[in-house]
Amino acid sequence: MSAPRLALILRYLRPHRRTVLLGAAVLVVVNLLSVSIPLQVRGVIDDLQDGFSMQDVLRQAALILALASVMGAARLWSRMLVFGVGRQVEATLKERIFSHLLRQEPGWVQATGSGELISRATSDVENVRRLLGFAVLSLTNTALAYALTLPAMLMIDPWLSLAAVGLYPLMLMVVRLFGGRMMRQQRRQQESLAGLSDLIQEDLSGISAIKIYGQERTEQGAFAARNRVYRDAALGLARTRSTLFPLLEGISSISLLLLLALGSGQLESGRLTIGDLVALILFVERLVFPTALLGFTLNTFQTGQVSLERVEELLQRQPQIVSPIQPVPATQPPRGALEARGLCVRYPDAPRPALVDVCFRLEPGELVAVVGPVGCGKTTLVRALGRMVTVEPGQLFLDGVDVTDLSLPDLRERVAVVPQEGYLFTATLADNLRYGVPEAPQERVELAARQARLEADVKGFPDGYATLVGERGITLSGGQRQRAALGRALLVEAPLLVLDDALASVDNTTASEILASVRQQQGRTILMVSHQLSAAAACDRVLVLEDGRLVQQGHHRDLIHQSGTYRRLWERQQAEERLQVVET
């Protein structure tokens, strides 16, 4: 094992060094007792040969029973201590990783993939726990077992002892050979089980689509195929185990038979007593389990080291979007004025910038629309306003303060972003609405629902605001999910409200009522991204993006009379609407 890896393991154990050292000390006691008990048995057997009285035998038996009881209790204590360290490290690591992931920018999380991150936070952390618990305990116990048992055996008969343990390296080789295969098969079994779980979860979430298209048989076939893969993986693992353990028992039996065969000759020659032979048998049996376990321990140790490095790699990843070291206090009271000065945004590894030299200003209380062709940078602009993507200093200002100088909590208290796909948690509707302000009273929750025109829908829910919203809000319609997400943002009462096509699933009448209700709140600035130019027509101004550049801005009635992107989009939308009327 390399020095950096050892240093990393020791760093994780350092906060628990007292517990680890106490566990190691208890293991020393356990192994000393396990060596002394066979020696006590040897003494009793040899004394019986000399006519030892029954009273003395019972006294010696009681002593051996007491030693065995103390050894059992000490072994249990050592396991609790060392395994407890592994569990504590596991719990601490999970909290650290979860907290660390919450600080990362959404783009990196999405690019990395939730499956990869969940794997590191669960499977890899579990491997680390086995490394710092089971592997440390097993390696320490094996080292102590050999260090204390072998000298005791050699003192009884050196050559007989070496002959008895001579087959143990073969046992270790067998375990190493089969252990790697077992770990691969176990990983394959876990992966196939995860595939089964993913399919079940996906089908339960999409049960409506399965019913609509009548694909029950297709899904049953997919499940049967994955189930067969899981069955084959489980059977392969069972076969390997069924082969390995009889092999280990066979090697152990051969070692014991060799000891009995050679020991019987020593008994006849008088160089060995019956007590000596019994003690050697007990010692040999005592070394079987640590030797067999050593192969598994080494595999666990190696797997744990790899997982530890993967966890460390994740924890070393620093978020690109952080609060400044010395944030500037936000202006009070907040007004919602927004200004972009040459705003440029470029995603990592992207061939060209998503936004280029965008300049505009929003006055407090304005309702401004952002329109443009698909891929023109509208969503990137929304992400920049909430600092979900990297924004360079001196490009974006809120109430005259550079957003990069504001702490992230201050910025996100003043900018409420409603994405097109409003994510809802598996909780009550009220808890989803008050997610941004968990302590908000019920009155504020109901007010936000009224402003989002959700109140009438709530009355039709079985438990009103206490209705449990299914996973990702699946129990609600698309329009209800969008209005619930909008109500959540309205409850925050941020001075700048950013709607990323957040009313796309809402009919025009309801959308107009929502905007009118929001505009009644004095001083609230609204930036609305929309594909519906009819909604943009009702706004104070329209910003037109194309290829990441702000190519036009002004009122709808002015822009439709100017040649350019907006007029082209307007004419195309009018033609599509006329075509739909003709078709109907």
N, C-alpha and C positions, 0 to 999 in steps of 0.2 A: 504494500500500500504506500502510495506517495505521501510525502510530507504535507503538501497542501490539503489532501483529503483527510489525513489524520488531524491536522489543525482544525479543519472544518467540523469534524466530529467532536473534538474536544471543546470547541466553541459552543456547540449546542448542549454539551453536557455540563459546561462550567456553571450555569446557574443552579444546577442540581448536584454539584460535586459532593456536598455533605451526604446526601441520600445515596449517591453512587458509592462513595467510600464506605458508608455504613453497610450497604448491601454487600460489598466485597468482603468486609470484615466478617459479616455473618456467614458468607460462603466459605471463608477459611475455617470457621468453627464447624460448619456442616461437614466439610471434607476431613477435618481432624477426627470428628466423631465417627465418620464412616470408615476411617482407617482403624480406629481403636476398637470398634465392635468386632470385626473378624479376629483381631488379636485376643480379645476377651474370650471369644468362642474357642479359639485354639487352646487357651489356658484351661478352660473348663474341660474340654475333651481330654487333654493330656492329664489333668488331675484325676479324671474319672478312671484313667488307666492305672493310676497309683492308688485306687481305693478311696476316692473322695467321698465324704458323707453326703446323704441326701440334703441335709440342712445347708451344707456349703453350696451344693448345686443350686438349690432354690435361691440362695442369696446371690449367687453369680447371675442366675437367670433374671432376678429382679433388677440387678444392676444393668444388665444388657437391655432389658425392656425400658429402663429409665433413660439410658443413653439413646436408644432408638426413638423414644418419644421426644426427647430434646432435639434430636437431629431432625425429626419430621417437622416440629414446630419452627425450628430455625430455617429449614429449607423453605417452608411456606412464607416466613417473614422476608427472606431474601428475595423470593419471587415477587412478593407484593411491593417491596422497595424498588427493585430494578424495573419491573414491568410498569410500576406507577410512574417512574421517570419517563418511560416511553409514552404513556398516556398523557402526561402533562405536556410533553413536547408536542405531541399530536394536537392537543387542544389549543395550545398557544400558536402553533404554526397555522392552523386553520383560521384562527382569528386574525393573524397577521396577513395571511394571503387575502382573506375577504376584504379587510380594510385596505390593503394595497390595491386590489382590483377596483375598488370603488373610487380610488384616486386617479385611475387611468382614464385617458380620453376615449370616448366611445369608438372612434375610428380604429384605434389599435385593437380594442377588444373584439370588434367585429372582424377585423382582418385576421387576427390570430385564431378566432373560432372558439365558441363556447365549449365545444367538446374537448379541445386541447387544454383549456384552462381548468375545466372541471376535472379532467384526468390528473392534472398536477395538484389540484387542491384536495383530491380524494385518494386515488390510487398511490400517487407518489408520496403523499404525506403518510399513508398507511405503511408503505415500505420503509419510510424513515422511522416510524414508530417501532417497527419490527427490528430495524437495525440497532436503535438505541435501547431497546428493551430486550427482546429475545436474543438477538445476536450477541450483545455485550454480556448478558448473563450466561449464555451457553459457552462462549469462548472462555470467559473467566472460570466457569465451573470445570470445563475440560482441562484447562491448564493446571488448575489446582488439583484435579483428580489425578492426573499423571504425575505431577510434582510430588504429591504426598503418598500415592499408592505404590508407584514403582519402587521407591527406596525401601518401603516395607516389604515388598515382594522379594527384592534382591537380597535383603538381609536373611530371608528364610532359605532361599535357594536361587542363586543367580541364573544358572543355566536352565533350570526348569521354568523360571519366570520368563526368560527371554523366548523360550520355545513356545510358551503358552500365548504370549502376545505377538508372536511372529506373524500370525495371519491377520492381525488387525490392520496393517497398511492395505491389504487386499480388500478388507471391508470398507475402508475409506475410499479406495478407488472405485468400488462398485457404487457407493453412495454418490460420489461425484459424477459418475457416468450417468446414473439414473436420475440424480437430482436435477441436473440441467434439463433433461427431457421432461421431467415432471413439472418443472416450473414453466416450460414452454407450453405444455399441454394444459396446465392450470390457467395460464394467461389466455390460451385459445378458448378454453371453456368460459372464462369470464367475459371475453369479447363477444362470444356467441350469445351468452346470456344477456349482455348489454344490447346486442342487436335485437333479441326477442323483446326486451323491455321497450326499446325505441319504437319498434313496430306496433306494440300494444298501445303505447302512449299516443303515437301518431294516429292510429285508427280510431281510438276513442275520441281524440280531438276532432277528427274529420268524419265522425260517424254519419253526419248529415249528407256529406258528399257521397259516401259509400252507398247510402240508401237511395239517394237520388239517381245515381247512375247504375244501381243494381250490381255492384262489384263485390258482393259478399264472397262469392266463390273465388274470385281473384285474390282477395285478401286472405281467405282461408288457405289457398295454395301457397301464398308467400309465407304465411305463418308456419305451415307444415314444412316448407323447405328450410326455414331457419331453425325450426324445432329439431329437424333431423341433424343439422349441423351441430347443434348443442348436444344432442344425444350421442353422436359419434365422438365429440370431444370428451364428454363425460365418460364414455366407455373406454376410450383410449387411456385416459388418466387412471381409471380403475384397473385396467390391465397392467399398466406399468407398476402401480402399487402392489398388485397381486403377485408380480414377479419379484419386485425388490425385497419385500419383507421376508418371504421365505428364503431368499438368498442370504440375507443377513443372519437369519436364524440358523441356516445351514453352516455358515462360516463360524458362527459362535459355537455351535455344537461340535464342529470339528476341532476347534481350539480346546474345548473342554475335554473331548475324548483324548486328544493328544496329551493334555495335562494328566488325565487319569492313567493313561498307558505308561507314560514315563514316570509318573509318581508312584505307581505300584512297584516298579523296580527299586525306587529309592526307599520305599517302605521295607521291602524285603532285605535290603542291604543294611537297614538301620540308620541310614543317613538322613531320614525324614520321618517325623512322627505323624500319626493320624491327624493330630491337631494342626500340624503344619500344612498337610495336604488340604484339609478342609478350609483353612484360612486362605490358601492360594486359590482354591475354587471360588470362594466368596470375592476375593480381590479381582479375579478374572471376570466374573459376572458383573462386578461393579463397573468395570471399564468398557463393557459392551455398549451400553446406552450412550455415554458421552462420545465414544468413537463413531458410532452410527450417526449420531446427531451432528457430528462435526461437519460432514459433507453438506447437509442441509443448511447448517449455520453459515458456512462459507458462501453458498449460493445466495442466502438471504443477505449476507454482508455485502456482497458485490452488487446485488440488485439495489440494496439500500443506499450504497454510495452513488450509484447512477441517479437514483431518485432524489437524493440530497442535492446533487449538483443541478438537477432540473428545477428543484424548488428554489435553490439559491439564484439560479439564472432568472427566474420569474421575479423574485424579490429584489434583485439588483436593477431591474428595469425601472427607470425613473420616468414619471409622467412628464410629458412635454408641456402641458398646460397646468401651471401652478399659480398660487397667489404670490404676489411680490413679497420680498422680505420685509419691506416697510411700506405697507399699503397706504394709499391716500384716502382719507375719510371721504365718503360720498357726500355730495351736497345735500343739505337739508333746508326746506323740504324737497323731496325729489320731484322733478318736473316732467321728465320723459323726453327731453330734447335729445336728438340723436344726430350725429354728424359723421360722415365718412370722408376722409381726405386721402385720396389715392389708394384705396383699399385693394390689396393684392393678396390672394390666397392660392397656395399651390400644394396639392397633396403629394406625399412622398412617392417617388417613382412615377409620377404622372408625366406624360409627354409635354403637357402645356399647363399653364396656370388655369385655375377654375374661375378666378376673378382677376381682372386687370384694371388698375387705376380707376376704381369706382369712386365717384364723388357725388354726394348729395347731403341734404340737411332736412330733418324733420322737426317741425316746431311742436311744442307741447299741445296736445289735443287734436293733432291732425290725424286724418284717416288716409293712409297712402297705400296704394296697391303696387305690387311688383309682378310684372308679367314678362313673358318671353317664351321662345321655343323650348322644347324639351332639351335639357342638358346645357342651358345657357348660364347656369350658376345661381338660380334662385334659392335652392335648398342650401347651397354653400353659404350664401349671404345670411340665411337664417342661422346656420351653425356658427358663423362668425359673430353674430350679435350675442349669442349665449356663450361664446368662447368654447365651443365644442371642437373647433379646429384652431390651429395656431394662427394668431393675429400678431403682426409685428407692431411695436410701439409707434405711436404717432399717426395711426391710420384710422382709428375708430374711437369716437368720444361720446360719452353719455353725460348729459348735463355739464358739458365742458371739461370733463375729466377723462383722461385716457383710460380705456377699459383695462389696459394691461397694468395700470397703477392701482386698480381697485382689487380688493380681495374677492375671490370667487364667490363666497357667500353674499357679500354686499352686491356684487353684480347680479347674481341670480335672484336676489330679492327684488331687484328693480327691473329685470327683464323676464317676462313670463313667455315661454315659447310653447306653442301648441303644435306638435307635429301632425302630419297627415294621418298617420296610424297612431292614434292615441292609445298607449299601452295602459291596460287596467290590470290591477293585481287581484289575486284570488282573495278577496275580502268583501266586506259589505260595500254597498254603493256609497254610503256616507263616508266610510273610511277612505275610499278612493277619491272622493271629492275633497276631503280635508288632508290629503296626502302631503301637500306642501306646507300646511299649517296644522300639525296633528292635534293641537290643543284647541282648535277653533270650535266654538259652541255650535249647537244645532241650528240656531237662528242664521248664522252666517252660511252654513251649509245649504240651507233651504233658499237663502237669498241668491247664492251662486247658481243653484239649480234653476231658479226662476229666470235669472239673466241669461242662462244658456238654453232657455226654453225646453228644459227637461222635466219640469214640475208635472205636466200632464201625463208624461210617461210613467213617472214614479207612482202616481196614483193607481196605475194599472198593474204595478208589480205586486207580487203576493205579500211581501213584508215591507213595502214602501222603501224607505231609505235603509232599512236593515236587511234588504234583499242581498243575498250572497251573489256576487258577480263571479261567474265561472272563470276558469283559466283563460288569461288574456282577454277577458270580457266576452267570452264566446256566447254567453246567454243573452247578450244584447245585440241589437241590429247595428249595422255600420254607422248609421246616423246617430243612434243612441250612444255608441262608443265615442264618437267625435264630440258630441255635446257634453258627455261626461268629462272628457279630457279638457274641453273648453271651460266647463264649470270649475274644474280643479285649478286652472290657471287664473280664473276670475277671482276665486276665493283668496288667492295670494295678494291681490290688490296691488300688483306691480304697476308702476307708472307707464311702462312700455310693454304693450302686448303684441306679440309676433305670432301670426297665424300662417303656418306653412300648409296652404291648401286644406286647412282644418275644417272647412265647411263644404268640402266636395261631395259628401254623402248626405247633405242637408238640402231640402228643396229651397228654391229661390225665395219664397215668401218667408220661411222660417229664418233663413240666413239674413234677410233684410231686417227682420225683427230683432235678431240677436245683435247685429251691428248697431242698430238704433238704441237698443238697451245699453250696450257697452258705452256708446258715445255720450250717454246721459251722465256718465261719471266724469265729473269735472277734471280736466288735466290729463286724462289717460290718452296716450298716443298709441295708435294702432298701425302696424305695418302688416299688410295682408298679401301673402303670396297666393295667386289664384290663376287657374287655367280658364276660368269663366270671365270673359271680358265684360259681360253684362254686369257682374259684380264690381269690376273696376270702374265702370261708368259712374257708379254712385259715390266714388271716393273723391277726396279733395284733390289729389294728384295721382299720377300714374308714373312709375319708374319702369322703363323698358330695357331689359337685358338681352344681349345677343353675343354669343361666344365669349361670355365672361366680362363683357364691357357694357357700361351704361350708355346706350345709344340714343335714347330719347327720354324726356320727362316733361310732364305738363298735365293739363286737364284732358279728360277723354274727348270732349267736344273739339278741342284744338288738335289733338293728335290724329283724329280720324280724317282731318282735312290736310294732313301733312303726308307726303310720300315717305315711306319708311317701314320699319318692322311692325309697328303697332297697327298701321292701316292694313298691312298685308294680313296680319293675324285676325283683325276684325272682319275683313272681307271673307276670309276663309271660314271663320266661325259662322257668319251670316249665311254663307252658301250651304254649310252643313246643316244648319237649322232649317233652311228652306227645303233641302232634300229630305229631311226627316218628316216634314209636314206632308210632302208629296207622297212619300212611301206609306204614311199612315192613312 
